[in-house]
Amino acid sequence: MIHVKDLPAPADHYPIRRALLSVFDKTGIVELGQALHRHGVELISTGGTARALAGAGLPVTSVDSLTGYPEILGGRVKTLHPAVHGGLLSRRTDPEDQQELETQGIQEIDLVVVNLYPFEEATAGDDVTDAIAIENIDIGGPTMLRAAAKNFFFVAVACSPSSYDGIIAEMDAHDGALGMTTRRALAAQVFDHTAMYDTAVSAYFAGASASNLSLSAPLQQTLRYGENPHQQAGLYGDSSDLFEKLHGKDLSFNNLLDLSAALTLIDEFRDAPPTVAILKHTNPCGVGTADNLETAYHKAFSTDQQSPFGGIVVVNRTLDLATAEAINEVFTEIIIAPEFGEGVLDFLMQKKNRRLIRMLKWASEDAGLDVRSVVGGFLVQDRDAVLPSAEALKARCTVPTKRQPTEEEWKNLDFAWRVAKNVKSNAIVYAKGGQTIGVGAGQMSRIDASEIAVSKGKKSELDFSECVVASDAFFPFADGLLEAAKNGATAAIQPGGSVRDEEVIAAADENGIAMVFTGNRHFRH
């Protein structure tokens, strides 16, 4: 253990007399430099930052004149020197530190402004190489940031242009000084930032063979509570490029879970005709596809006319006014669309508690892993990718039964399979004519799921004759398929792979059912 020296407490405010500025992102750096110069601060800088400041007419001391050494190795080494780090790490209230600085001729640095090479952006492309990656790993920047943050009792540090205005305002209010509260908050930002930076570098080199998992993400929003009011919660990460809230209260923990499920489901229909999905508690109540969104909505709603109250509606096209009016007839908590047509936002905003969300890109464009917490740790897996086109899906399926599906059955099988993939297991989905007519979700047995799906459809007086059925995993026994046949199914889609596949195939043939094996199951626990 390193023992703490018994030193006088640091002052609440310390004046900024010397500042070191070295940034990759030069947004706002000239304005910050001008404000610092106005307060009589000596500006120390490197490379392009020094040129930007000097180009604005500001006096700048180069780092190499401070250290007595030029930048070397193509800029790889420029700030890694005692003249820099001694000035950052010295304790103002420690007489021994002060004596050493005087002996070595080192001056203290009171403010560090650094942002880092854009490693994540540089390594995001498919053509990235290790040579590109290593040249975008910042060494001097994180070292200076961490040194200044460690010494926040005396030194201020900024790692983002978003901090500049606050620094300027406080210096203006306190005669060029920054207070302890600000210095500590800035230090906390730095340690968060460098942790995420190191995590990105580690993840690049680890790839899929990582033996350790590092999770680091900024707090995007503190939530009122979690799944239940007695649980605290927060949203971490950055969803700003995925969706934006246009209207309504802040999204809750449960809203965000439902929103994620809705975006994932509608992604399966990005290239489909107008499609509407209604969800509740992350499960689809109904999904419909038609020539227009209004008809598609009525198809989706007719599957289950009770559950949509307080649910989520998501569409794959610009939401038009006629469809919005149909949705408005039932209380809907969240409406999600890629765009909103003329007059639609004004109409829907009349209900202040309704959340309106613009989808900025498809969920599958958000690269990353599926990470879930469990008792004792985390489970990590690849995301269950969006299914290929209907033609590609058909090409990779096999038909083990005597009867092949008709073209209409193939269309409905493809539709039902995409929905079943997004239903909690055990999942059974009945479909017909581009709409779900029964959804059974999250049951302990496939028979139970089928009975619930049929019960919901029958309650809505839907016709199950000549429908299709999708099962997210194989039928372990013939009874599940026979239950579907009894309810009117003429075609079925499932992964296959059961030790009793032959029994299930025989049952299908005896009942004239065309059955498709996909080869891939889609459990969703």
N, C-alpha and C positions, 0 to 999 in steps of 0.2 A: 504494500500500500504506500502511495506517495503522501507524505504528511503535509498538511497545509501550514504555511508560515503564519505566525501571529503578526498580522500587519494591520495598520489603520484601515478602516472601511473606506472604500472608494467614494468619491463625491457623486452626488446625484447627477449633476450636469458637468460635462467636460467640453471645452471649446474645441472646435475642429480647426486645427492649424495647418496640418499637412494631410493631403488625400492622395491615395494611389488609385488611378482609374485605368482599367485594362479590360475592355469588353469586346465580345464577338458581335453581339447585337447592339448597335450604336443608337438605337432609338432613345431620344431624350438626353443623350450624353452631353451634347453641347449646351443645352439649357441648364443641365445640372452643373456643368463646369462654370457657366456664367454666374450662376447663383453662388457657387463656392468662391469664385474670384471676387465677387461683390463683398463677401465677408472676409476677404484678405487671406484666403486659404491658398497655400502653395500646392500646385497641381503637379503630380508625378505621373508619368504615363509611359505606355509602350506602343511601338509599331503604329498600326492604323488608328488606334485611339488617340495617340499623341498628334498624328497628322490631322485628325478631325478637329481636335481642340485648337491646335495652332492655326488651322485654316479659318477658324472663327475669330482669330485675333487674340486668343488667350495665351498668356505666358505658360510654358510647359517645361518641366524638368524631366529629361529622359531617364529611364531606369538605369541605363548603362553608365550615365554620368554619376548616378547615385552609388552604384556598385563598383565602378571602376573597371567593369568587364563589359564587352559588347555582347549582344545577343549572339548565341552560337548554335550550331547544328540546325541551321534553317529555322531558328526561332524556338526549337524544342527547349532550350535553356535560356531564360532571360530574367526571371524573378526569383529563382531558387538560390538565394544568397543571404548571408547573415545581415547584410545592410538592410535588406527588406524584412526578413523575419525577426530579426532582433528588434526592429522598430515596431513590429506588430505585437510581439509577445511580451514586451517589457511591462512590468507592473509599476504603475506611477507612484504607488505608496511604499515601494520596496527600495530602501537606500542602496542595497547591494546591486539591484538591477540598474539603478540610476548611475552608480559608479562605473559599472561595466560598460554601459552605453557611452559614457564620457571617455573612458579609456580607449574604447574601440572607435570612437568618432562616429557613432551611429545616432541618428535622429529618430525620434518617435513618429509613428504614422497613426493618425487618429481616425481615419476613415478609409475603408477599402470598398471599391465599387468594381465588381467583377461579374461577368456572366460567361458561361462555358461554351466550348465547341459543341455544335448541335449533333451529338452522337446519334440519338435516335433517328433524326431526320436523315443523317448520312447513311445509316445502315438499314433503312426501311425498304429500299428497292430490291428486286429479285436479283439484280446483277451486282450486288455488293460483294466485295472481296475482303479478306483479312487485311490486305494492304490498305484499303480504304478505311476500314474500321480502326486500325491502330493509329492512323494519322489524325483521327477525329476523337481520340481519347485525350482529354485535357489533364495535364499533370500539375502545372504551376497554378492554374486557376483554383482548383479545389483545395490545394495546399494553402494558398493565401486566404481563401474563404474560411477554411476551418481554423487557421491560426487566429484570424481576426475574431471569429465567432467565439473561440475559446476564451479570448481576452476581452469579452464584451463588457466587463467591469469598466474598462477604460477606452475601448475601441468600438466604433460603429462599423457595420458592414452591410452592403446591399448587393443582392444577387439577381435582382430583376428591375427593369425600368419602372414597374408598377410601384416601387418604393420611393422613387425620386421626389414626387410631389410632397409626400409626407415629410421627408427629410428637409426639403427646402422650407416648408411651412414652419416646422419646429425651429430650425435655425433662425428664421426671420423673427420668430416670437421670443427667442431666448438668446439674442445677441451672438449668434453663430455657434451655439452649443446644442448638444443632444442629451436627453435625459436617460437615466438608467432603464426606465420602462421601455422606451423605444429601442435602446441598444439590445436589451434582452429579447424583445420580440423579433428584431432583425436577425439576431443570432439563431433563434429557433427556426426561422425561415431558411436560413443557410443550411442547418443540419438536415432539415427535411429535403432540401434541394439536392445536396450532395449525396444523401442516402439514395434518392431516386436515380440520380445519375449513375452511381456505382451499381445499382440494381440493374439498370439497362445494359451496362457493359457486361456484367456477370451473366445476364440472360442471353446476350448475344453469343458469348463463348460457350455457355453451357448447352444451349439448344435443347433438344428433347431429352438429353442424357443427364440433366441436372441432378446432382446428388443432394443439393440443398435448395430449398425454396425461399426466396426473399420476396416479400411483399412490401411495396411502398407506393403510396398514392396520396395526393393532396386531399385534404378535407374540402369537398365541394359545397356541402351544405349540412348544417346541423338540423336534424329532423325533430319534430315535436316529441315523438316517441317511436318505438319500434313496432313490432307486430301487435303488441298490446300496450296500453297506456303506462304500465309500470316498468317498461323496458326503455332504456335510453338508446339512441341510434343516431347514425350519421351516414351520409353518402360520400364515398371517397372515389376519386378518379376525376375524369373530365368527359362529360357527355355533351359538351357544347357543339360538337360537330355531328352528333347523331340525331338530336332532336332539340326543339326549343318550345318552351311553354309560352303561348300567346295570351292566355287568359285564365283566370281562376286562382284559387289558393295554391300555396306551395304543395308539391307532390309529397305524399306521406310514404312511409316505408312500404306499406302494402300497395299503394298506388304504383310505386316504382317496380315492384315485383310483377304486377299485372301489366304494366307498360312494357317491360322487357319481354314477357310472354307474348304480348300482342305484336310487337315488332318482329319477333322471331317467327311467329305463325304467318304473318302477312308476307314475309320474305319468300315463303314457298310459292306465292302467287304473284310474284313481281311481273312475270311475263304472261300472266293469265288474263282473260277478259275481266271486265269490272267485277271485283270481288269484295265482299264485306264479311268480316268476322266479328262476332260478339263474344266477349270473354267474361268470366266471373271466377275469381280466386285462381287465376292463371290457367283455367281450363276453358276451351271454347264451348259456349252454349250452342252455337250454331254458326255455320259458314255457308255462304251462298255465292254463286257465280252466275252472271247473266249478261245480257247485252248492255245494261245500264246499271248504275249503282243503286237506284231506287228499287228496282226489281230484285237485285242481289240482296239488298237489306231485308226485304220482306221474306225472301227465301231463308235467310239466316235466322230471322226472328221467329219464323213459323216452327222451327225445330223444337224450341222450348220457349213458350210465351210467358213463363213465370220468372225464370232465373235472370233475364237481362236487366231487371230493375236494379239500378245502382251499379251497372256493369260498365264495360269498356267496349267501344266500337272502334274498329280500325278498318280503313279502306285502302285500296291500292291505286286509286286514281284521285284526281282533283275532286273534292267534295262539292257537289252541286246543291242548289237551294232545295230542290224537290226532295232529295235524299235527306238533307238536314232537317226538313220539316217532318219527315217520317220518323227519323231518330228522335226528334224532340217530343214525340207523343208519349215516350216512356222516359222516366228519369234516368239519365245516363251520366255517370260521373266523369268519364274521360272520353273524348273523341279525338282520334288520331288520323291525320291525312297528310299526304305529300304536299298538297296545296289546298286552299279554300277558294271556291269560286266567288264571283261577284255577289256581294250582299250576304254571303254565308256567315262571315265572322260577326257582322253587325247583328244578324238574327240570333246566332247562338250565344253571343255575349250578353243577351238579355237575362240569362240566368247566371248570377255572379259566382255561384259555387261550382259551376261546371268547369272542368279543366279542358282547354283546347290545346292540342299539341301538333306542331308541324314536324313531320318526319323529314330529316335533312338527308339521310342516306339509308340504304338498306342495312339491316342488322349484321348481315354476314360480312359487310365491308369493314366492320370493327374487328380487326385481327386480335387474336389473343387466345388464352386458355380458359377453360371452364373450371373455376376454383370454388370449392364449397368447404365450409367448416364442418368438422365432425368432432366428437368427443376425443380429445387427445391430439388433434392436428388438423390437417387439410387433405382433401382429395383433389387431385388435379387431373384433368383429361383434356384431350382435344375436343373442340366443339363438334356437335353433331351437325355436319355440313348440310347445307341446303341440297335437296334432291335435284338431280339433273332434269333436263327437259323431259316431257312426256315421251318423246321418241327414244331418247337415250335410256330412260328408265325401262321402257318396254323391251328394248334390245337386250338389256342385261338380266331380265327376268326369265324364268322358265315356267312352262305350263305342264305339270305332271299328269293332268287329268285327260280323259278322252276328248272332252269338248274344249275347244278354244274359246276365249271370250270374244263376243262380238265387238265391233268398233265402238258402239255406244257403251258397252260394259267396260272396255279399256279406258274410256274417258272417265267414267265414274270411279273405276278402281284407282286411277291415278289421283283423282280428286280426294277420295276417301283416305288413301295412303298418306297424302300430305297432311291431312287433318289429324289422322291417328298418331303421326309422328310427334304432334304437339299436345297430345292428351296424356294426362297422368296415367301411369300403368297401375293395374291392368287396363288396357284401353281397347274398346270396341266402338267402331264407327260404322253406322249404316248410312248409305248415300244413294241418291237417285236424281237424275236430271240436273246435275250441278249444284246440289244442295245436300247438306246433312239432314237426315230425317230421324236420326237417333244417335246420341253420344253417351257412352257409358265410361266413366272415368274413375280411376283410383280405387278399384275394387280388389278384394282379396282373391277372387276367382274370376275367370273369364266368363263363366256362365252368369255370375252376378252382374258383371259389366254389360253383358248382352241383354239381360232382363231389364236393367235400368234404362238402357238405350231405347229398347222397344217401348217400355212403359212411357217414357217421355214423348216419343213420337206419336204413340196412340192417343195420349192425352191431348195432343195437338191435332188429332184426327188426320194424321198423315197416312198415305197409302204405301205400304211396304212391299207390295207385289213387284216382282222383277227389279228389286234393288240389289245393291252390292254391299258386302261387308268387309271391313278392314280390321285386322288384329295386329297390334304393335309387336307381338311375339308369337311364336308358333302355337298352334292348338295342341296341347299335350295329349288330348284324347279326342276322339271323334265327336263327343257330346257337344262341344262348343260349335262345331260346324253344323251338326244336326239341328241345334237350337236356331242357328241363323237360317237354315233351310226351312224350318218350320215357320219362321216369320216372313218368308217370302224372298230371301236372298237367292239369286241365280248365279252369282259369281262372288269369289272371295279372293282377298289378297293377304298374304302373310309371309313371314320370313322362311318358313320351313325349317327342317333340322331336328325335328323331334324323333325319338327312337320309334314312335308310333306313326310316323308319316304315312306308311303304307296303309294303315287302318283309316287314316283321315282321307287319303286319296280315294280309297275304295268307297268310303261313305259319300264322298263328293260325286263319284261316278254313279253310284246307285241313285242319287237324287238329281242327276243332270246338272250338277254345279260345275262351272268352269273355275278352276282354282289356279292362282298365280303364286309362285314362290319368288320372293325378291332376293333371298340370300342374306339380307341384313335386317336385324331387328332394330327397333327404336324405343327401347325402354326410356321412360322419363319419370324418375323417382322424385 
